Every structure is written in structure tokens, then in C-alpha cells.
Amino acid sequence: MTPLEVELEKELNWRVKEITTIRGIPLTGRLQNYQNEIIIKNSSIAFYSLWEGFVVKGLRKYICEINKQNIDSKTLHPCVLTHNIDIKYLKEKPHTDFDDKILLIRDIYDYLNKPINVGMDIPTSSNVNFKRINIILKRLNIPLMHGNHQTPLNHLVRVRDDAAHGEFSIPTNLDTVQELSFTAINAMTDLAINISDAYNLSILSKMKSPAMQQPLPKSRRRDRTFVEIVTDRHSLPVYYGVQSVQRS
């Protein structure tokens, strides 16, 4: 396993442990009914926070590893370069004054002529549903999440929003807790695989590959754990932002 994969595994393991612990609390039989109801009603908030936290921490660890390679603007993929310029220079209010525009262009020119340090801002909008996670992954040129995450992830966000605002208008029970827990675990596991693939197969390269912005093949999912998948890939060559490698 690469250092990045080790870090992703650590982040994944403790979060999965917390999710399974929360999921199991109502099944212990040690709490009063009203206590179980509180756990069930609020579990979506915990599951979502662990999911969003993994998105942020996992992608930041990925960016850290990429920054260690001192990649220049000619090598860095245009998606990542555009994302970084957007976050660094265009996120604030529009530049309407001409003198401000001159300074902006000068800053960008200087920026492009040095090794690129990708920023750590992850635009989650505190609402990492299926659409948002794929927007983020596209910006960092990481394979998109598979379409079968769309309904579960969107449901997790809806239930979480409902609970976080104290409305509790969406009925929840033990089955809901089970469903939402697996949604978070499956999404985190697949995201870890996507991040690992993006790093190991160097899809940060400016060379375009048809597989770059496509979801991972379904056969890569669920049937094996993250650790098993990355262990099997030890024979793959590793390229750091220089050459694009097609997936088999």
C-alpha cells in the first residue's frame, strides 16, 4: 500500500467503527425506548458528518501527496489547474476595476510559472449529496462516484437536513438506521478507491483518458474491501502527474 492508501485506510477504519457502533446501540437492549428513539432520530446527523468529514480529509490527503511532486502548470491536468485558480483568485467578488484586473492577471501569470501548490479548500457547500461529490471529484479530476450512489446519498442528505433543523418530518426506524449506515460506509469505501486510483494511475496528467471522468466499473465495488483492492494492485506502475494510464 502507498502512504496515501495507508492514510485513507486509517480515516476509513475509525469512521466505519463509529458508524457500526452507533448502528448497534439500539440493538443492545440496554436503553429505554425513548433513549433508542433519540439515537434513531439523530443517527443520520452522525452518519452524514462522518461521510462529509471523510470527503474533506481524504481529498486533502490526496492533494498533499500531489503537492509533494512539485508539478508545474504544463503537467497538471486542466481540471485541477482551473479548480485551483478558481479557489485562489476567482472565489471572491468579481474584479470590475481595470487596475484590479491587471494585478489579477499578473498574479495568475506568476502563479503559472512556478510549481503548482494545489489549495486545500474543498467546496462541499456543507451538503455533499451525489451531485456535489461528483462536482468536487470533477474539479480534482478524480473518477466520479458510480450512479448507484445517487439515490442513497441524496436520501442520507435529506434525512440529515430534516434532523439537523429539528423538524424530524421524515419517519425513521431501525431499518432507516441500517440503510443510512451502509450508505455512508459504501460511499466512503468507493471514494477511497477512486482517490487511490486517481493517485496511482496518475489521472492528474494533462493527457486525457476516456476513463478519467467515468465512474469505476461496477466489478470494482462491494465484492472486495478497500485494503484487498489496493493490495492486489501492488504490481501496477505508479506515475505522479506525468503520464496517464488506461484502466484495464
JOHU-V139445 format. One record per residue. N is the residue number from 1. SS is DSSP state (H for helix, E for strand, C for the rest). OMEGA is omega in radians with two decimals (* if undefined). BURIAL is b if it has 16 or more other C-alpha atoms within 10 Angstrom, else e. Layout:
((N,SS,OMEGA,BURIAL) (N,SS,OMEGA,BURIAL))
This chain:
((1,C,3.08,b) (2,C,3.07,e) (3,H,3.11,e) (4,H,-3.14,b) (5,H,3.08,b) (6,H,3.13,e) (7,H,3.11,b) (8,H,3.13,b) (9,H,3.12,b) (10,H,3.14,e) (11,H,-3.11,b) (12,H,-3.01,b) (13,H,-3.09,e) (14,H,3.11,e) (15,H,3.08,b) (16,H,3.12,b) (17,H,3.12,e) (18,H,3.13,e) (19,H,-3.13,b) (20,H,3.08,b) (21,H,3.11,e) (22,H,-3.13,b) (23,H,-3.06,b) (24,H,-3.07,e) (25,H,-3.13,e) (26,C,-3.10,b) (27,C,-3.08,e) (28,C,-3.11,e) (29,C,-3.08,e) (30,C,-3.08,e) (31,C,3.01,e) (32,C,-3.10,e) (33,H,-3.10,e) (34,H,3.10,e) (35,H,3.06,e) (36,H,3.14,b) (37,H,3.11,b) (38,H,3.12,e) (39,H,-3.10,b) (40,H,-3.10,b) (41,H,-3.01,b) (42,H,-3.09,b) (43,H,-3.11,b) (44,H,3.13,b) (45,H,3.13,b) (46,H,-3.11,b) (47,H,-3.13,b) (48,H,-3.11,b) (49,H,3.11,b) (50,H,3.08,b) (51,H,-3.13,b) (52,H,3.11,b) (53,H,3.11,b) (54,H,3.09,b) (55,H,-3.09,b) (56,H,-3.09,b) (57,H,-3.12,b) (58,H,-3.13,b) (59,H,3.09,b) (60,H,3.09,b) (61,H,3.09,b) (62,H,3.14,b) (63,H,3.11,b) (64,H,-3.13,b) (65,H,3.11,e) (66,H,-3.12,b) (67,H,3.13,e) (68,C,-3.07,e) (69,C,-3.14,e) (70,C,-3.11,b) (71,C,3.12,b) (72,C,-3.04,b) (73,C,3.14,b) (74,C,-3.11,e) (75,C,-3.11,b) (76,E,-3.11,b) (77,C,-3.12,b) (78,H,3.11,b) (79,H,-3.10,b) (80,H,3.13,b) (81,H,3.12,b) (82,H,3.09,e) (83,H,-3.06,b) (84,H,3.08,b) (85,H,3.13,b) (86,H,-3.12,e) (87,H,-3.01,b) (88,H,-2.98,e) (89,H,-2.98,e) (90,H,-3.06,e) (91,C,-3.10,e) (92,C,-3.10,e) (93,C,-3.13,e) (94,C,3.11,e) (95,C,-3.13,e) (96,C,3.13,e) (97,C,-3.07,e) (98,H,3.12,e) (99,H,3.08,e) (100,H,3.12,e) (101,H,3.10,e) (102,H,3.13,e) (103,H,3.13,e) (104,H,-3.13,e) (105,H,3.11,e) (106,H,3.12,e) (107,H,-3.14,e) (108,H,3.11,e) (109,H,3.11,e) (110,H,-3.13,e) (111,H,-3.08,e) (112,H,-3.11,e) (113,C,3.06,e) (114,C,3.02,e) (115,C,-3.04,b) (116,C,3.02,b) (117,C,-3.08,b) (118,C,-3.11,b) (119,C,-3.07,e) (120,C,3.12,b) (121,C,3.09,e) (122,C,-3.03,b) (123,C,-3.10,e) (124,C,-3.03,b) (125,C,-3.12,e) (126,C,-3.07,e) (127,C,-3.00,b) (128,C,3.00,b) (129,C,-3.06,b) (130,H,-3.13,b) (131,H,-3.08,e) (132,H,-3.11,b) (133,H,3.14,b) (134,H,3.01,b) (135,H,-3.14,e) (136,H,-3.11,b) (137,H,3.10,b) (138,H,3.14,b) (139,H,-3.13,b) (140,C,3.12,b) (141,C,3.06,b) (142,C,3.13,b) (143,C,-3.10,b) (144,C,3.06,b) (145,C,-3.13,b) (146,C,-3.08,b) (147,H,-3.12,e) (148,H,3.00,e) (149,H,-2.97,b) (150,H,-3.10,e) (151,H,3.13,e) (152,H,-3.12,b) (153,H,3.13,b) (154,H,3.11,b) (155,H,3.09,b) (156,H,-3.12,b) (157,H,3.14,b) (158,H,-3.13,b) (159,H,3.11,b) (160,H,3.12,b) (161,H,-3.14,b) (162,H,-3.14,b) (163,H,-3.09,b) (164,H,3.11,e) (165,C,3.07,e) (166,C,-3.10,e) (167,C,3.13,e) (168,C,3.14,e) (169,C,3.10,e) (170,C,-3.10,e) (171,C,3.09,e) (172,C,3.10,b) (173,C,-3.13,e) (174,H,3.11,b) (175,H,3.11,e) (176,H,3.12,b) (177,H,3.11,b) (178,H,-3.11,b) (179,H,-3.08,e) (180,H,3.11,b) (181,H,3.12,b) (182,H,3.07,b) (183,H,-3.12,b) (184,H,-3.11,b) (185,H,-3.13,b) (186,H,-3.14,b) (187,H,3.13,b) (188,H,-3.14,b) (189,H,3.14,b) (190,H,3.09,b) (191,H,3.10,b) (192,H,3.12,b) (193,H,3.13,b) (194,H,3.12,b) (195,H,3.13,b) (196,H,3.10,b) (197,H,-3.12,b) (198,H,-3.14,b) (199,H,-3.05,b) (200,H,-3.13,b) (201,C,3.02,b) (202,C,3.09,b) (203,C,2.93,b) (204,C,-3.11,b) (205,E,3.09,b) (206,C,3.09,b) (207,C,-3.03,b) (208,C,3.07,b) (209,C,3.13,e) (210,C,-3.09,e) (211,C,-2.98,b) (212,C,-3.04,b) (213,C,3.10,b) (214,C,3.05,e) (215,C,3.10,b) (216,C,3.07,b) (217,C,-3.06,e) (218,H,-3.11,e) (219,H,-3.14,e) (220,H,-2.94,e) (221,C,2.93,b) (222,C,-3.01,e) (223,C,3.11,e) (224,C,3.12,e) (225,C,3.10,e) (226,H,-3.11,b) (227,H,3.14,b) (228,H,-3.12,e) (229,H,-3.08,b) (230,H,3.09,b) (231,H,3.13,e) (232,H,-3.05,e) (233,C,-3.06,e) (234,C,-3.11,e) (235,C,-3.13,e) (236,C,3.02,e) (237,C,-3.14,e) (238,C,3.11,b) (239,C,-3.09,b) (240,C,3.02,b) (241,C,-3.08,b) (242,C,-3.06,b) (243,C,3.14,b) (244,C,-3.12,b) (245,C,3.13,b) (246,C,2.99,e) (247,C,3.08,e) (248,C,*,e))
